[in-house]
Amino acid sequence: MENLVCLKIQETYSKYRTLQKLGSGGQGGVYLAEDLRDPEQKFVALKQQELDEMVGMIKSSLLKQHQCLQCQLCTRCKHCQQCESCTHHPQSIHQAQQNKESANEAKEMLSKELLRFLREISSIQLKHLNIVEIYDSFLSTDNKFIIISELAEIDLQKFVEQRIQLKDMLTSQEISIIFLQLLNGLEYIHDQGFIHRDISPQNILVFKDQIIKICDFGLASYSDITNAKVGKQDYIAPEVNNSHQNYTKQIDIWSLGITLYYLCTGSTLYEGKAVNSLARDQKYIELPQEHQQFQAIFDKMILLDPYKRPTTTELKEDLMKLIDEDSEFSQNYHTALLGNQLNQYKLKISKLEEEFEKQLKKNFKQGLYKYNSSWQEPWLGISQELDNFQLLIRSHMKEEEKIDPLSLTLTSSKVQQWNNFDLSKHEFNPKINKKYQEITKSGEFNKILKVGDKYQTGHLNGRDCRILDLNLQLVKKLDQIVGQLHEQNGHVLLCYEKSISKLKDLENQQPIVQKDVYQSTKPIYKILKMNDDIFITGQVNGYIELFSFSNHQFKQTFEIKDKKSIWEICLIENIQDQYTFAFSGQRFGILIVKIIMKSKYDFEFQEDPIKLIDNFYCYSMMIVKQNIIGGIFRKNLIQRYLKILDVKYKVELQSIDLSKGSFIYPVLNYDFTTYPFAFVKDEHSVSLINMSNYQIVNVIKSNCSRSDNQQLIQERSQDNTFRFIDIQLFEKDQKYQNEIREIEITMP
C-alpha cells in the first residue's frame, strides 16, 4: 500500500491558539487549542514535536567524535594534526568508539521519531467514527511538527480508573458496546492495509456519549507483514518479541484481547501476575463471574498461534450475540456510524464534483456546445450508481421504517420510468368521503392541523378556531386568536401576532389553553421545529428568532439585511449541527441562510449575499432533491409560477405557469428517485405534479377564493389509496361557506 505524506510549512499561531498542556511524551507535548478559523471545531488537540531538540541531540553526539580533550575545539581538529593554539590531544579509541555508538543511537532515535510522526500524519486518510480524526498537519515556521486532531474527554484507561474509584464498574452491556466500537475501528484499519501495533487503553479515547475512538498511529505499519519490536509490554503479542519471526495484523487481535480483560477487571494482573506473561505461557486466565459471557471470545483472542486467532469480523459475529440491538445506545451508535460513513462518501463525491466543475470551466465555455447523445450513457450510469446506493441503505432499515415497501424493488429502469410516466393517462377516481360545513361572517378557515385523533382549524383573521374529530364532526369551538398552527409533542401551538399559546389535553372534552407561553420580538409569520428542543420563527421586518420551550431564558434573534417580512422557511439540510435554510417572503425571492450550533443555546447566523428570484414573492417551498428546491412565486397579483432552483449554484432550472393562489406539498413518502410526486393547490383545483418531468394534472376541483389556504393533510393506504383533507371556500353576500373535506384518490 502506498502512503503519500504531504507536509505544508505554515504559521501555527495565526490558525490555532494553545490554551493549556494536556500531556507530554518524547520530544513534544499535547495541548488544548482553539481553532481560530472554524467555529465548528472550536477546541482541538494540538500535538507538537520539537524538531530543534531532535536535531540538537544528534548534533551533540556527532561533535563529540572529534572533540579535542585539551582545547575542547571541534572545528579544524583532524585527529592527527595540531590546533593552532595548543597541542592536540585526541580521544582514546575506546572513547571515540563509545561516542560513535552514541551518535548511531541518536541517529536511530531521530529516525524513529521522524517515522513515528510521519506515520501519524499518514493516518489522516483513515476516516471512521471509531478512529480519531486528524484535521490538519504541518511543519511550523518555528521548527515544530504539528498535528491537529479532534479533542477527546479522556482516554479509556483513565475512564475505567474513574469508574473504579466511583465503585461503578462497567456493566457487561457497556463493555459489549465499547468492544464493538473497537472492533469496528480495528476492522476498518485492517481493511485499509494498516497494522496498528500499539493497541492499548492509553491509545483509545472516550468521547461524548461514550463514543470510542482508536488513536496514535505512530507505530503503525502499512504492510501486511512486519517485524519491528514495538508496542507496550503489557499488551504486546508474543510473536513481536521473536526476532526470527515476521508477524501480521493478528498482533492487534492479541492486544485487543488483553484490552478486553482490562475492561472486565480494571487491571492487567491476574492473581498478582501480568496477564500478558501468563497468556504467553498459555496459563488459563478466568474472567470475573459477572463477565463470563466474554470468556470464549477472550480465549480465542489470546491463542499462541496467530493464525488461529479470529479476525475482527469473526469476533463481531460472536459479540453481536451478546448485544441488545434494540437498546437505545445500540440504535444511536449504529445511526451515528451510518451517518459518519455517509458523510465520508458525500465528501468524496463533493470533491469529485468540484474537480469536475473546475475542468468544465477550464475547457468549455458555458452555453457554447450543443447537447450530444453520447453524454447520456455515462450520466445514466452515474445516476444508476447513486440509485443503487440509496436502495442499499434502505435494505438495511427495519421493515416498519422503510420508506415504502415498493421502493426496495425499484431499479434504475423504474426510476427512469417515472421520468417517462404520462400522468395525464392516470385515473385518480376522486371521491369525497366526509365533510364539515359552516357558514361564518368573520372569515374563512385557512389553517388545519391534525394532532392525534383530532383536527384543529383556524380562521384567516385569527378570531376563533374549531376542533373536529376524525369523522369531521365538531367537537368544540374555541374563542381563541389563531394565526399559525403548529404541533409540539402532542400539543397545538396557537400563534397570533407576537404571542404563542399552547392548546393541551386535546383528547379531553375540555382542552386547556395555556396562554402566552412565549412572546416574540416581532409578529410571527412562520414557525418551524429546528431540532428536538429549538424552534425557529420567521417574523415581520426580516426578524428570525430561535427559542426553546424547555429553556425559557433562551432567545436568540437575527435580522436579514433586507429587513423584509419572512413568510416561509424550508430546512434544506442539517449536517453536524450546521443548518441550511431557505427563507422566502415579501419581495426578496429566496434567501439561503446557515445557522451553526456552537453550543446547545448559542448559534451563529450566516446570510448568503446572493438571492434567488429576487423581487418575487414566495408563498410555499419544498425540497425536490439534494440542493434543489421548488417554490411558488409571484411578481404581480395575477400570475403564479412554480420555479425549480439549484440553491448550491444559484440558478433557476425550470419555470411553470400556474393559476394564482398556489401552494405546493410533497406527497407522503416523497422521494425524487422513487416517488417524485407533489400536490399543487390553487384557487380552482388540487393537482398532482410529477417532479421528474414537471407534468401537472388536475385531481379534483377545489374552490379557494383567497390565497392563504395552505393546508393539505395526507394519509396513505397500502393499496396506493391516498386520503387528504382539503378546505373549500365560497364567498357570497359577505358570508363565507367553509367546507372541510376528506378526499380519497388512487395514486400512481
C-alpha positions, 0 to 999 in steps of 0.5 A: 500500500502506498502512503503519500505524506504531504507536509505544508510549512505554515504559521501555527499561531495565526490558525490555532491558539494553545490554551493549556498542556494536556500531556507530554511524551518524547520530544513534544507535548499535547495541548488544548487549542482553539481553532481560530478559523472554524467555529465548528471545531472550536477546541482541538488537540494540538500535538507538537514535536520539537524538531530543534531538540531532535536535531540538537541531540544528534548534533551533540553526539556527532561533535563529540567524535572529534572533540579535542580533550585539551582545547575542547575545539571541534572545528579544524581538529583532524585527529592527527594534526595540531590546533593552532593554539595548543597541542592536540590531544585526541580521544582514546579509541575506546572513547571515540568508539563509545561516542560513535555508538552514541551518535548511531543511537541518536541517529536511530532515535531521530529516525524513529521519531521522524517515522513515528510522526510521519506515520501519524500524519499518514493516518489522516486518510483513515476516516471512521467514527471509531478512529480519531480524526486528524484535521490538519498537519504541518511543519511550523515556521518555528521548527515544530511538527504539528498535528491537529486532531479532534479533542477527546474527554479522556482516554479509556484507561483513565475512564475505567480508573474513574469508574473504579474509584466511583465503585461503578464498574462497567456493566457487561452491556457497556463493555459489549458496546465499547468492544464493538466500537473497537472492533469496528475501528480495528476492522476498518484499519485492517481493511485499509492495509494498516497494522496498528501495533500499539493497541492499548487503553492509553491509545483509545479515547472516550468521547461524548456519549461514550463514543470510542475512538482508536488513536496514535498511529505512530507505530503503525505499519502499512504492510501486511507483514512486519517485524519491528519490536514495538508496542507496550509490554503489557499488551504486546503479542508474543510473536513481536518479541521473536526476532526470527519471526515476521508477524501480521495484523493478528498482533492487534487481535492479541492486544485487543484481547488483553484490552478486553480483560482490562475492561472486565477487571480494571487491571492487567494482573491476574492473581498478582501476575501480568496477564500478558506473561501468563497468556504467553505461557498459555496459563488459563486466565478466568474472567470475573463471574459477572463477565463470563459471557466474554470468556470464549471470545477472550480465549480465542483472542489470546491463542499462541498461534496467530493464525488461529486467532479470529479476525475482527469480523469473526469476533463481531459475529460472536459479540453481536450475540451478546448485544441488545440491538434494540437498546437505545445506545445500540440504535444511536451508535449504529445511526451515528456510524451510518451517518459518519460513513455517509458523510465520508462518501458525500465528501468524496463525491463533493470533491469529485464534483468540484474537480469536475466543475473546475475542468468544465470551466477550464475547457468549455465555455458555458452555453457554447456546445450543443447537447450530444447523445453520447453524454447520456450513457455515462450520466445514466450510469452515474445516476444508476450508481447513486440509485443503487446506493440509496436502495442499499441503505434502505435494505438495511432499515427495519421493515416498519421504517422503510420508506415504502415497501415498493421502493426496495424493488425499484431499479434504475429502469423504474426510476427512469420510468417515472421520468417517462410516466404520462400522468395525464393517462392516470385515473385518480377516481376522486371521491369525497368521503366526509365533510364539515360545513359552516357558514361564518361572517368573520372569515374563512378557515385557512389553517388545519392541523391534525394532532392525534385523533383530532383536527384543529382549524383556524380562521384567516383573521385569527378570531376563533378556531374549531376542533373536529374529530376524525369523522369531521364532526365538531367537537368544540369551538374555541374563542381563541386568536389563531394565526399559525398552527403548529404541533409540539409533542402532542400539543397545538401551538396557537400563534397570533401576532407576537404571542404563542399559546399552547392548546393541551389535553386535546383528547379531553372534552375540555382542552386547556389553553395555556396562554402566552407561553412565549412572546416574540420580538416581532409578529410571527409569520412562520414557525418551524421545529429546528431540532428536538428542543429549538424552534425557529420563527420567521417574523415581520421586518426580516426578524428570525428568532430561535427559542426553546420551550424547555429553556425559557431564558433562551432567545436568540434573534437575527435580522436579514439585511433586507429587513423584509417580512419572512413568510416561509422557511424550508430546512434544506439540510442539517449536517453536524449541527450546521443548518441550511435554510431557505427563507422566502417572503415579501419581495426578496425571492429566496434567501439561503441562510446557515445557522451553526450550533456552537453550543446547545443555546448559542448559534451563529447566523450566516446570510448568503449575499446572493438571492434567488428570484429576487423581487418575487414573492414566495408563498410555499417551498419544498425540497425536490432533491439534494440542493434543489428546491421548488417554490411558488412565486409571484411578481404581480397579483395575477400570475403564479409560477412554480420555479425549480432552483439549484440553491448550491449554484444559484440558478433557476432550472425550470419555470411553470405557469400556474393559476394564482393562489398556489401552494405546493406539498410533497406527497407522503413518502416523497422521494425524487428517485422513487416517488417524485410526486407533489400536490399543487393547490390553487384557487380552482383545483388540487393537482398532482405534479410529477417532479421528474418531468414537471407534468401537472394534472388536475385531481379534483376541483377545489374552490379557494377564493383567497390565497392563504389556504395552505393546508393539505393533510395526507394519509396513505393506504397500502393499496396506493389509496391516498386520503387528504383533507382539503378546505373549500371556500365560497364567498357570497353576500359577505358570508363565507361557506367553509367546507372541510373535506376528506378526499380519497384518490388512487395514486400512481 
